[in-house]
């Protein structure tokens, strides 16, 4: 949801938007998350209506995330390490295919 939200925002606002969205996905309950979402919409809705609509349209899919414990949420949100591993695996696979054809790898 964060990455999708950033697609609709100017890069200069990313830090402020992330800071305002964090209380939504770290809220202890759906009611608390909804309150934080209304706060976000009040601050950013005028400038970034598309982000507000994105969250509204995805709310039903987002809410089950709030049922996980804090530790599990942290792991779910921390996909960068997993993505890094996946990228390295894809790179190694492509490099192996190129080696069989006699090409050089460009995965560094």
C-alpha positions in Angstrom: 0.0 0.0 0.0 2.9 2.4 0.8 4.5 1.8 -2.6 1.3 2.2 -4.4 0.6 5.4 -2.5 3.9 6.9 -3.5 3.1 6.4 -7.1 0.5 9.2 -6.8 2.7 11.6 -4.8 5.5 14.0 -5.6 8.8 12.6 -4.4 9.3 15.7 -2.2 6.3 14.6 -0.1 7.2 10.9 0.3 8.7 11.3 3.8 5.8 13.3 5.1 3.2 10.9 3.6 5.0 7.9 5.0 5.0 9.5 8.4 1.3 10.2 8.2 0.5 6.7 6.8 2.5 4.8 9.4 -0.1 5.2 12.2 -2.6 3.6 9.9 -0.8 0.3 9.4 0.6 0.2 12.9 -2.8 0.8 14.6 -3.8 -1.8 17.1 -7.4 -2.1 15.8 -9.4 -1.4 12.7 -11.2 1.4 14.5 -7.9 3.1 15.4 -6.6 2.6 11.8 -9.8 4.2 10.4 -9.3 7.2 12.7 -5.7 7.6 11.5 -6.9 7.2 7.9 -9.4 10.0 8.4 -6.5 12.1 9.8 -4.4 11.3 6.7 -7.3 12.1 4.4 -7.8 15.5 6.2 -4.1 16.4 5.8 -3.4 15.0 2.3 -6.8 14.4 0.7 -7.0 17.8 -1.0 -3.6 17.3 -2.7 -3.6 13.6 -3.2 -7.1 12.4 -3.6 -5.9 9.4 -5.6 -4.0 8.1 -2.5 -7.1 8.4 -0.4 -9.2 6.6 -3.0 -6.5 3.9 -3.2 -6.8 3.2 0.5 -10.6 3.4 0.5 -10.8 0.9 -2.4 -8.3 -1.4 -0.7 -9.5 -1.1 2.8 -11.3 -4.5 2.9 -8.1 -6.2 1.8 -6.0 -4.2 4.2 -8.0 -4.8 7.4 -7.0 -8.5 7.8 -3.4 -7.3 8.1 -4.3 -5.7 11.4 -5.2 -9.0 12.9 -1.5 -10.1 12.9 0.8 -9.5 15.9 3.1 -6.6 15.7 6.2 -8.8 15.1 4.5 -10.5 12.2 3.4 -7.2 10.7 7.0 -6.0 10.9 8.1 -9.1 8.9 5.4 -8.6 6.3 6.3 -5.0 5.9 10.0 -5.7 5.7 10.1 -7.3 2.2 13.2 -5.5 1.0 15.5 -8.2 2.3 13.4 -10.9 0.6 13.2 -8.9 -2.6 17.0 -8.5 -2.5 17.4 -12.2 -2.2 15.0 -12.8 -5.0 16.8 -10.3 -7.2 20.1 -12.0 -6.6 18.6 -15.4 -7.5 17.1 -14.0 -10.7 20.5 -12.4 -11.5 22.4 -15.7 -10.9 19.9 -17.6 -13.0 20.3 -15.2 -15.9 24.1 -15.3 -15.4 24.1 -19.1 -15.6 22.1 -19.0 -18.8 24.5 -16.5 -20.3 27.5 -18.5 -19.3 26.1 -21.5 -21.2 25.8 -19.2 -24.2 29.3 -17.7 -23.7 28.0 -14.2 -22.7 29.2 -12.2 -19.7 27.1 -11.5 -16.6 26.1 -8.0 -15.8 24.7 -8.6 -12.3 27.3 -6.8 -10.2 
